[in-house]
Amino acid sequence: MPEYEWVCDQCTYNVIATMSMKEYNPKEKRYCPDCGVEVRRKIENVGLSFGKGFFRDGYEIADKVKTPTEDGE
């Protein structure tokens, strides 16, 4: 289940909520309980790695693929 994070730019209040994608409403406004200012949604980069065996066409066999260690690079 995804985690959503909101941050207050004034007082550095931070909240993380775990909810389903169906529950999350991007139009719903949230406010800081400490100073009452509208908080903004914090969006970070996500690391993504497909590794050996994942190919664009989906038909390649992982045994035929040379990795950088096998090539000597």
Contacts in CASP RR format, 6 or more apart in sequence:
PFRMAT RR
TARGET T0000
AUTHOR 0000-0000-0000
METHOD contacts of the structure
MODEL  1
MPEYEWVCDQCTYNVIATMSMKEYNPKEKRYCPDCGVEVRRKIENVGLSF
GKGFFRDGYEIADKVKTPTEDGE
1 18 0 8 1.000
1 19 0 8 1.000
1 20 0 8 1.000
2 18 0 8 1.000
2 19 0 8 1.000
2 20 0 8 1.000
2 21 0 8 1.000
2 24 0 8 1.000
3 16 0 8 1.000
3 17 0 8 1.000
3 18 0 8 1.000
4 16 0 8 1.000
4 17 0 8 1.000
4 18 0 8 1.000
4 19 0 8 1.000
4 24 0 8 1.000
4 41 0 8 1.000
5 14 0 8 1.000
5 15 0 8 1.000
5 16 0 8 1.000
5 17 0 8 1.000
5 41 0 8 1.000
5 42 0 8 1.000
5 44 0 8 1.000
6 14 0 8 1.000
6 15 0 8 1.000
6 17 0 8 1.000
6 30 0 8 1.000
6 39 0 8 1.000
6 40 0 8 1.000
6 41 0 8 1.000
6 42 0 8 1.000
7 13 0 8 1.000
7 14 0 8 1.000
7 39 0 8 1.000
7 40 0 8 1.000
7 42 0 8 1.000
8 14 0 8 1.000
8 32 0 8 1.000
8 34 0 8 1.000
8 35 0 8 1.000
8 37 0 8 1.000
8 39 0 8 1.000
9 37 0 8 1.000
9 40 0 8 1.000
10 32 0 8 1.000
10 35 0 8 1.000
10 37 0 8 1.000
11 32 0 8 1.000
11 34 0 8 1.000
11 35 0 8 1.000
11 37 0 8 1.000
13 32 0 8 1.000
13 33 0 8 1.000
13 34 0 8 1.000
13 35 0 8 1.000
13 39 0 8 1.000
14 42 0 8 1.000
15 30 0 8 1.000
15 39 0 8 1.000
26 41 0 8 1.000
29 38 0 8 1.000
30 38 0 8 1.000
30 39 0 8 1.000
31 37 0 8 1.000
31 38 0 8 1.000
31 39 0 8 1.000
32 38 0 8 1.000
32 39 0 8 1.000
52 62 0 8 1.000
52 65 0 8 1.000
52 67 0 8 1.000
53 60 0 8 1.000
53 62 0 8 1.000
53 65 0 8 1.000
55 65 0 8 1.000
END
